[in-house]
Amino acid sequence: MMRILNHTLVAACAAILCISGLSAQNKKSPAEIITAAGLENHMAFLASPLLKGRGNGDPGLRIAQDYIVSQLKLLGLKPANGSGYYQPYSMIKSTLDPDKTMIRITRGSNDAVTVRPSVFQIFPTGPTDFSVEGEVVFAGYGLRQDKYGYNDFADLKADGKILLIMDGAPTSEDGKKYLFGGVDWSTSMSIEAKLLALLTSRAKAVIIVTDPKSGFTSIDEKFPGMAWQFQVSYSLKGAKPLPAQFPMAPKILSVDRSLADELLAGTGYTLEDLQNKIDRELKPFTFVIPGLQVIITETVKKQEIELNNVAACIEGSDPVLRDEYIIFSGHIDHLGSSGNIVNPGADDNASGCAALLTMAQAFQGLDKKPLRSVLFLWVSGEEIGLYGSKFYIDNPLVPLQKTVCDLNMDMIGRIKGVADSLKEKPVADPDRVFVITDFQSKDLLSIAGKVDSSTVLDFDYSLSGRNHPLQLFFRSDHYNFARKDIPVFFFTTGEHSDYHTPGDVLEKISFSNMELITRAMFRIGYDVANRETRITVDNPFSKW
């Protein structure tokens, strides 16, 4: 079935290419090429549900990359990796072995019960080999909120224990209103808000289950777009393992809620009873589950997978400066699918990939190419740890010392909607784009300023800097270029309410805003490439 589907997609792809590619051969101005309609045409294919979310190692990602390569061939762009457009690299994928990952429960002298629930390892993120054994303590929500005089850890002796806690926070009787403010407890921020207290609890392990009032039985039901990352981890083949951070910290796991009632059996309480008691009294209620011993065992299995970056270039017109390169980058991978749930990744990042293709077409359509060369780079592995751009930086297709700047685009298709109201996760208004940088080059900022002043699009630098709470400077592929003292701009419209969910679909994209952003990025890249002198680096990463 999969083979037939793949051939069908490739055939459809070829038909689309013949139409869009042939028309691209006519000489047109950048403004005629970079249009909302052209961007939508590319995105309609790249964000199609038939590509199953372009997960790393999945057929849908390779089909999307084949689409990009076919367009590049029709446009006549030069392969950047010798005779090929692909830059392959190998990853080691680690997943839990379901046959050897288990929780063994013993009550007093009774025979042990072994269960094999779905386990999601939140800290350290992704699966690891380990086994821990200990008594179990019910620790409420695992929450400390000094503002409200609430602290589940106040009378808790967690040393060497395994904690059982609920996700979220106390709510009203009907579960519709959270009683503590400051955090959106219905989101993954709930877990983030608890991490510090849990990591310093001196427990051996923490088991988090969804609270009964939420209506969800597991984290993958509650957060289908993000839960996968807790069941898998990746590393570049041959890379040295990173030293363990917080080696004495507990393993923090999310497990199906059915385990909680299995652990509580014989205490006289169900998890629903305990939640109602805590929420009604708004007081912590914690206790050691008597006579209970638990052994948690995780076992990891590994496999090698091959991924690819895609790269093409347009040679500059100056016989000397053509050896220097401007890079436009964006990631083509997304989250993939789980069961019947597909994460199309229209904004993240079919939007950036479509913009890259359209800019490549615009540069190729120029009667005279800019002085410097331009490299277009579609990386994979971004969603699993910026691995594609890291591999590129370690194995560059053009010399890093000849790389003038990187202009990266990631999620440039959405504008602020009614659901995007959180100050913690701002989304751009129409005719606005966030430009993330750490101000490495005054020359680059000056060039961007001139473009900004001549367009209706407003550049917003408010999310920039390595100290911003959202840490966006470190969260996309430009960061790996910045590490090598290459000036960067990262263009995005922000983390909308459909980020990493199946709701990130084509129908919610603002193509008119995308057109403005793509044209602005084209102009910045063109101006940098056409300068007689190379932009200077005033604030290099190596001196931070």
C-alpha positions in Angstrom: 0.0 0.0 0.0 2.8 2.4 0.9 4.7 1.8 -2.3 1.6 2.4 -4.4 0.9 5.6 -2.5 4.4 6.9 -2.9 4.4 6.3 -6.7 1.1 8.1 -6.9 2.5 11.1 -5.1 5.6 11.2 -7.2 3.5 11.1 -10.3 1.3 13.9 -9.1 4.5 15.8 -8.2 5.9 15.4 -11.7 2.7 16.8 -13.2 2.8 19.9 -11.0 6.5 20.4 -11.8 6.0 20.4 -15.5 3.5 23.3 -15.2 5.2 25.4 -12.5 8.8 24.7 -13.6 8.3 25.5 -17.3 6.6 28.8 -16.6 9.5 29.6 -14.3 12.0 29.7 -17.2 10.6 33.0 -18.5 12.5 36.0 -17.3 10.5 38.0 -14.8 11.2 40.5 -12.1 11.4 39.3 -8.4 8.1 41.1 -7.7 6.4 39.1 -10.4 7.9 35.8 -9.2 7.4 36.2 -5.4 3.7 36.2 -5.2 1.1 34.9 -2.7 -0.2 32.5 -5.4 3.2 31.1 -6.1 3.9 30.5 -2.5 0.5 28.8 -2.0 1.2 26.5 -5.0 4.4 25.1 -3.4 2.8 24.9 0.1 -0.2 23.0 -1.2 2.1 20.1 -2.0 4.6 20.4 0.9 1.8 20.6 3.5 -0.4 18.0 1.9 -1.7 15.4 4.5 -0.6 12.7 2.0 3.0 13.5 3.0 2.1 12.4 6.6 3.8 15.4 8.3 7.3 15.0 6.7 8.7 13.1 9.8 12.5 12.5 9.9 13.1 9.1 8.4 9.6 8.8 6.9 8.8 8.5 3.2 6.8 11.8 3.2 10.0 13.7 4.0 11.9 12.2 1.1 8.9 12.9 -1.3 9.0 16.6 -0.1 12.7 16.7 -0.8 12.3 15.1 -4.2 9.8 17.9 -5.0 12.3 20.5 -4.0 15.1 18.9 -6.1 12.8 18.5 -9.2 12.0 22.2 -9.0 15.7 23.1 -8.6 16.5 21.1 -11.7 13.8 22.8 -13.8 15.0 26.2 -12.6 18.5 25.3 -13.6 20.2 25.8 -10.2 23.6 24.3 -9.7 23.8 21.3 -7.2 25.8 22.4 -4.2 27.2 19.0 -3.4 29.3 18.2 -6.4 26.9 16.6 -8.9 24.1 16.1 -6.5 21.5 18.3 -4.6 21.4 15.9 -1.6 23.8 16.0 1.4 23.3 12.7 3.2 24.1 12.1 6.8 23.4 9.3 9.3 21.6 9.5 12.6 21.2 7.0 15.5 17.5 6.8 16.5 16.9 5.5 20.1 13.4 4.3 21.1 12.0 2.3 24.0 11.9 -1.4 23.6 8.3 -2.2 24.5 9.1 -5.8 25.3 11.7 -4.9 27.9 10.3 -1.6 29.3 8.0 -2.3 32.2 6.8 -1.4 35.7 6.8 -4.2 38.3 4.5 -3.7 41.3 4.8 -5.6 44.5 2.4 -5.3 47.5 3.8 -6.8 50.8 4.3 -10.5 50.3 1.9 -10.8 47.4 3.1 -11.8 43.9 4.4 -9.0 41.8 2.3 -7.6 38.9 4.1 -6.5 35.8 2.5 -3.8 33.5 3.9 -2.4 30.3 2.2 1.0 29.8 3.2 3.6 27.3 6.1 5.5 28.9 7.2 9.0 27.9 10.5 10.2 29.4 10.3 13.9 30.0 13.6 14.3 31.8 16.2 13.6 30.5 14.2 14.1 27.3 13.9 10.9 25.3 14.5 7.3 26.4 17.5 6.0 28.3 18.5 2.7 29.8 17.8 2.6 33.5 16.2 0.8 36.4 15.0 2.3 39.7 13.3 0.7 42.7 11.6 2.2 45.7 8.5 3.1 47.7 5.8 5.2 46.1 4.6 8.5 47.5 1.4 10.2 46.2 2.5 13.8 45.9 -0.7 15.6 44.7 0.1 17.9 41.8 3.8 18.0 42.5 3.4 21.7 42.8 4.8 24.6 44.7 2.9 27.9 44.5 4.1 30.2 47.2 1.8 33.0 46.0 -1.2 30.9 46.9 0.3 29.3 50.0 0.3 25.9 48.4 3.2 23.4 48.5 2.9 19.7 47.9 6.5 19.3 49.1 6.1 21.0 52.5 5.7 17.8 54.5 6.9 15.4 51.9 10.0 13.2 52.5 10.8 12.4 48.9 14.4 11.2 49.4 14.9 8.0 47.5 11.2 7.6 46.8 9.2 7.3 43.5 6.7 10.2 43.3 3.2 9.8 41.8 1.8 13.2 40.7 -1.0 14.6 38.6 -0.5 17.0 35.7 -2.1 20.4 35.8 -3.2 22.3 39.0 -6.2 22.6 41.3 -9.4 23.5 39.5 -13.1 24.3 40.1 -15.5 21.5 40.8 -16.4 21.2 37.2 -12.8 21.3 36.1 -13.3 24.3 33.8 -11.4 27.0 35.8 -7.9 26.7 37.2 -7.6 28.1 40.7 -4.0 29.2 40.4 -3.0 31.9 37.8 0.2 32.8 36.1 0.5 29.7 34.0 -1.8 28.1 31.4 -2.1 24.8 33.2 -3.8 23.2 30.3 -0.7 23.4 28.2 2.8 21.9 28.3 3.7 24.9 30.4 2.1 23.0 33.3 5.0 20.5 33.2 7.6 23.2 32.7 6.3 25.0 35.8 6.9 21.9 38.0 10.3 20.9 36.7 12.5 22.8 39.1 10.7 21.5 42.2 10.8 18.0 40.9 14.4 18.0 39.8 15.5 19.2 43.3 13.1 16.9 45.2 15.8 14.2 45.7 13.3 11.5 44.5 14.5 8.6 42.5 11.8 9.0 39.9 8.6 10.9 39.2 5.6 9.4 37.5 3.2 12.0 36.0 -0.3 11.1 35.0 -3.0 13.2 33.5 -5.5 14.5 36.1 -9.0 12.9 35.9 -10.9 16.2 35.3 -8.9 16.9 32.2 -10.7 14.1 30.3 -7.4 12.8 28.9 -5.9 9.4 29.9 -2.3 10.0 28.6 0.0 12.7 27.5 -0.2 11.6 23.9 -3.9 12.3 24.0 -3.4 15.7 25.5 -0.4 16.8 23.5 -0.4 14.7 20.3 2.0 17.1 18.5 4.7 17.0 21.2 4.4 13.7 23.1 6.5 11.8 20.5 9.7 13.6 21.4 9.6 12.0 24.9 9.6 8.5 23.3 12.5 8.9 20.9 15.9 10.6 20.8 18.5 11.1 18.1 22.2 11.6 17.8 24.5 12.1 14.9 26.3 8.8 14.0 29.8 8.9 15.5 29.1 11.8 17.8 30.4 11.6 21.3 27.6 11.3 23.9 26.9 14.5 25.8 27.8 14.4 29.5 24.7 13.9 31.7 23.2 17.1 33.1 22.0 16.9 36.7 23.2 13.3 37.1 21.5 13.1 40.6 18.1 14.3 39.3 15.2 11.9 39.2 13.9 10.4 36.0 10.7 12.1 35.2 8.2 10.0 33.3 4.6 10.5 32.0 2.6 7.2 32.1 -1.0 6.3 31.2 -3.4 7.3 34.0 -4.6 3.7 34.5 -1.3 3.1 36.3 -2.3 5.5 39.0 -5.3 3.5 40.1 -3.3 0.3 39.9 -0.8 1.9 42.4 -3.5 3.3 44.6 -5.4 0.0 44.8 -6.0 -0.9 48.5 -5.5 2.7 49.8 -9.2 3.4 49.8 -8.7 6.2 47.3 -9.0 6.5 43.5 -7.1 9.2 41.7 -10.4 11.0 41.1 -11.1 10.9 44.8 -7.8 12.5 45.6 -8.1 15.2 43.0 -11.5 16.2 44.3 -10.3 16.3 47.9 -7.3 18.5 47.0 -9.3 20.8 44.8 -12.2 21.2 47.3 -9.9 21.9 50.3 -7.2 23.6 48.3 -4.7 21.9 50.6 -1.9 19.4 49.7 -2.6 15.8 50.5 0.4 13.5 50.3 1.1 10.1 51.7 3.3 7.0 51.3 1.4 4.2 49.7 1.8 1.5 52.3 3.4 -1.8 51.5 4.1 -0.9 47.9 7.4 -1.4 46.1 7.9 -0.5 42.4 10.6 -1.3 40.0 10.7 0.9 36.8 12.8 -0.5 34.0 13.5 1.2 30.6 15.4 -0.4 27.8 16.4 1.3 24.7 16.8 -0.1 21.2 18.8 1.7 18.5 18.6 1.9 14.7 20.6 3.9 12.1 18.6 6.1 9.7 19.8 8.2 6.8 18.6 11.8 6.4 19.4 14.4 3.8 19.9 18.1 3.4 19.1 19.7 0.0 21.3 22.4 -1.3 21.6 24.4 -4.5 23.5 27.5 -5.5 23.5 30.4 -8.0 27.0 31.6 -9.0 27.8 35.3 -8.5 28.7 37.5 -11.4 32.0 38.9 -9.9 35.1 36.8 -10.7 36.5 37.4 -7.2 33.4 37.9 -5.0 31.6 34.9 -6.4 33.7 32.8 -4.0 31.8 34.3 -1.1 28.3 33.1 -0.3 25.0 34.3 1.1 23.0 31.4 2.6 19.2 31.2 2.7 18.1 28.4 5.0 14.9 26.7 6.3 14.0 23.3 7.6 11.9 20.9 5.6 11.2 18.2 8.3 8.2 18.3 10.7 6.7 16.0 13.3 5.3 13.3 11.1 2.2 11.3 12.1 1.0 9.1 14.9 -1.8 6.6 14.1 -4.5 8.5 12.3 -3.2 11.9 13.5 -1.2 13.8 10.9 0.7 17.0 11.7 0.8 18.7 8.3 3.3 21.4 9.4 2.0 24.0 7.0 3.6 26.9 8.8 6.3 24.8 10.5 8.0 24.8 8.0 6.4 24.3 4.6 6.1 28.1 4.7 9.8 28.6 4.9 10.5 25.9 2.3 8.1 27.5 -0.2 9.7 30.9 0.4 13.1 29.4 -0.3 12.0 28.0 -3.6 10.3 31.2 -4.6 13.4 33.2 -3.8 15.6 30.8 -5.7 13.4 31.3 -8.7 13.6 35.1 -8.3 17.4 35.1 -8.1 17.6 32.8 -11.1 15.3 35.1 -13.1 17.6 38.1 -12.7 19.2 39.4 -15.9 22.4 40.0 -14.0 23.2 37.9 -11.0 24.5 39.6 -7.8 28.3 39.9 -7.2 28.4 37.1 -4.6 27.0 33.6 -4.9 23.8 32.5 -3.2 23.3 29.1 -1.6 19.8 27.8 -0.8 19.7 25.2 1.9 16.8 23.0 3.0 17.8 21.1 6.1 16.3 18.1 7.8 16.6 17.1 11.4 15.6 20.5 12.8 12.7 19.2 14.9 14.8 16.6 16.6 17.7 18.9 17.6 18.9 21.1 14.7 20.9 18.1 13.4 20.8 18.9 9.7 22.2 22.4 10.1 24.8 21.1 12.6 25.9 18.4 10.1 26.1 21.1 7.4 28.3 23.4 9.6 30.6 20.4 10.4 30.7 19.4 6.7 30.1 22.7 4.8 29.5 22.6 1.1 31.1 26.0 0.7 33.8 27.3 3.0 32.6 28.8 6.3 35.2 31.5 6.1 33.6 32.5 2.7 30.1 32.4 4.2 28.9 36.0 4.6 25.6 35.5 6.5 22.7 33.1 7.0 19.1 34.3 6.5 16.9 31.6 8.1 13.1 31.3 7.8 11.0 29.2 10.1 7.2 29.7 10.5 6.5 32.8 8.4 3.0 31.9 7.3 0.7 32.8 10.2 -0.6 36.1 11.7 -2.1 36.7 15.1 -5.6 35.1 15.5 -8.1 35.1 18.3 -6.5 32.1 20.0 -3.0 33.7 20.0 -3.3 35.9 23.1 -0.5 34.7 25.4 2.2 37.2 26.2 4.6 34.3 26.7 4.1 33.2 23.1 3.6 36.3 20.9 2.4 36.1 17.3 2.9 38.8 14.7 0.1 41.1 13.6 -0.6 41.5 9.9 2.2 43.3 8.0 4.7 42.4 10.7 7.5 39.9 11.2 9.8 39.1 14.1 13.5 39.3 13.2 15.6 37.3 15.6 19.3 38.1 15.9 21.9 38.9 18.5 23.2 41.9 16.6 26.4 40.4 15.3 26.8 42.8 12.4 25.9 46.5 12.3 26.2 46.4 8.5 23.6 43.6 8.3 21.3 45.6 10.6 21.7 48.7 8.4 20.8 46.8 5.2 17.8 45.4 6.9 16.8 48.8 8.2 16.8 50.3 4.7 14.5 47.4 3.5 12.3 47.8 6.6 11.8 51.6 5.9 10.8 51.0 2.3 8.1 48.4 2.8 4.8 48.3 4.6 6.2 45.3 6.5 7.5 46.1 10.0 10.5 44.4 11.4 10.1 43.6 15.1 13.4 42.8 16.9 11.7 42.5 20.4 12.3 38.7 20.6 16.0 38.9 19.8 18.9 38.2 22.0 20.3 35.2 23.8 18.7 36.3 27.1 15.1 36.6 25.9 12.9 34.2 27.9 11.6 32.5 24.8 15.2 31.6 23.7 14.2 31.8 20.0 17.8 32.7 19.1 18.7 29.1 20.0 15.7 27.3 18.5 16.2 27.2 14.8 18.9 26.4 12.3 20.5 29.9 12.2 22.0 29.2 15.6 24.5 26.7 14.2 25.8 29.4 11.8 26.0 32.0 14.6 28.2 29.5 16.6 30.7 29.9 13.7 30.7 33.7 13.9 28.5 34.0 10.8 25.9 36.8 11.1 22.3 35.6 11.1 18.8 36.8 10.8 15.9 34.5 11.7 12.5 35.5 10.3 9.3 34.2 12.0 5.8 35.3 12.7 5.8 33.5 16.1 4.6 30.4 17.9 0.8 30.4 17.2 -1.8 28.3 19.0 -1.6 25.5 16.4 2.2 25.1 16.9 3.1 21.4 16.8 -0.5 20.3 16.4 -2.6 18.8 13.6 -4.2 22.3 13.3 -1.1 23.7 11.5 -2.8 23.5 8.1 -2.7 25.4 4.8 -6.1 27.0 5.3 -4.8 29.1 8.1 -1.8 30.6 6.3 -1.7 34.3 5.4 -0.2 34.2 1.9 -0.3 38.0 1.5 1.8 38.4 4.6 4.2 35.6 3.4 4.6 37.5 0.2 5.8 40.6 2.0 8.2 38.6 4.2 9.7 36.7 1.3 10.2 39.8 -0.8 11.9 41.5 2.1 14.2 38.6 2.7 15.0 38.5 -1.0 16.0 42.2 -0.9 18.2 41.8 2.2 20.0 38.9 0.7 20.4 40.6 -2.7 21.8 43.8 -1.1 24.3 41.8 1.0 25.3 39.8 -2.0 25.7 42.9 -4.2 27.8 45.0 -1.8 31.3 45.8 -3.0 32.7 45.2 0.5 31.8 42.3 2.8 29.7 43.0 5.9 31.7 43.2 9.1 31.1 41.1 12.2 31.2 43.5 15.2 29.8 41.1 17.8 31.0 37.6 17.1 29.6 34.6 19.0 33.2 33.5 19.9 33.6 36.5 22.1 30.2 36.3 23.9 
